[in-house]
Amino acid sequence: MTLARRELLRLALTAPMLGLNAKADAGSVAKSCILLVLTGGPSHLDTWDPKPDAPSEFRGPFRSIRTNVPGIEISEIFPRMARHADKFALVRSVYSDAPPVHETGLAGIDDVAAPQVTLPGPIGFMGCHPAAAASCDSSRSFAENCTQARQLVESGVRFVRVNMFDTVFHRATWDSHGTRPFSTIRDYHETVGPAFDLAYSALLEDLHQRGLLSTTLVVATGEFGRTPRMNPAGGRDHWTKCWTVLMAGGLVQGGQVYGSSDATGSEPKDKPVHFNRIIATVNQTLGLQVGAEPVTALFS
């Protein structure tokens, strides 16, 4: 079990006993967190950290496009997100020392087995454990589950997890190895990217219009990134040395990029962020015990 997984499990099991102060005082902590798990691990170079000047074997097939924030560009597969860049922050220098396998990434939160386990306030899980079936409907689309996440937050649920996919096999996901049963990079353009683009943009806009974005932290992350150099099948394999995490709402100031990767997206170049610091930033935003050093520069 990785440190990130142990920290989340420890937090869920011990927070009530520690009597941690998690009151949602305006301006100090967020009321809720929605965690969007991008099952499979998106390629950062083909999504939120494009490298248009890199050699073709690194930069991939997609062009970068401007957003509504000057100086921030993302992949062309996210035209809606480009219009909402002022609402989210990109952390482009995330890394981990965990093995590059799905089971040791963020997907391992399934170790928290019971939705009755309580942080201060109710806790809800979507798409993680069978015991949480009341909060999850795998027949719904990702966009519909994001809407349900907003409804749960609106009803007072403190933490909601939404898995974009329930498997990486025999379907289009972020797990873009290039050959079946896994996905190809073209799946990003045809299905996976558009599905996330629609759901994520709609979620942020919905929360914003309802006055909930300032009190709801929205975190979107995969288990890891993908190899900077494309493999012989035209895909990318698992890579833990660098990837991008999206953070919006709560105390996070949108319209910013924190950290950077090197010219090929291989490793952090500036302001490296171990994944444990992402967990700590979530904890800090919710007013919980922090552990590692949070990325406080993201806060407004």
Summary of the structure (lengths in Angstrom):
residues: 300
radius of gyration: 17.7
end to end distance: 33.2
largest distance: 53.3
contacts: 1061
relative contact order: 0.23
helix: 34%
strand: 19%
